[in-house]
Amino acid sequence: TCRVLKPGAVIAGSDSRTSFRFRLFHVMDTCVPIDASSFGERLVAAGFTEPYIGVNEYSVWFRARKPA
């Protein structure tokens, strides 16, 4: 994703945190929840800077920037 963004552009996203209800909703489907504890490192490894990861009981959200 980093390679297709303009320099200085921001990527942002969010997802539900894994739970019984979340897993039930995704029965028979591909489900890969974000591991918030390592996602910032994964964004940096993918070429992004300034990673921010937010977490609450129900969701995880993130943003990062492509270097200028």
Steps between C-alpha positions, in 0.01 A plus 500: 500500500780744579630488144168615349451803725635844422788617721362642824163323458328340798350153519231440763274215596305328771362159590308330777698321767465126506220362716252215489248721316767618255605141425136392464440778247798373297413129497584350158700810403861610512560687824838648593463736797765767552748422780518848648810421707719450192316691229704820538821303441342335194407842357859623546635181339269570204661844453265728696595754767314652796287193574214555745293212633190559713318228689190477713285211617325464163728626227849579378586789268821613339668760286848542356671723245704430189829690529512825302 
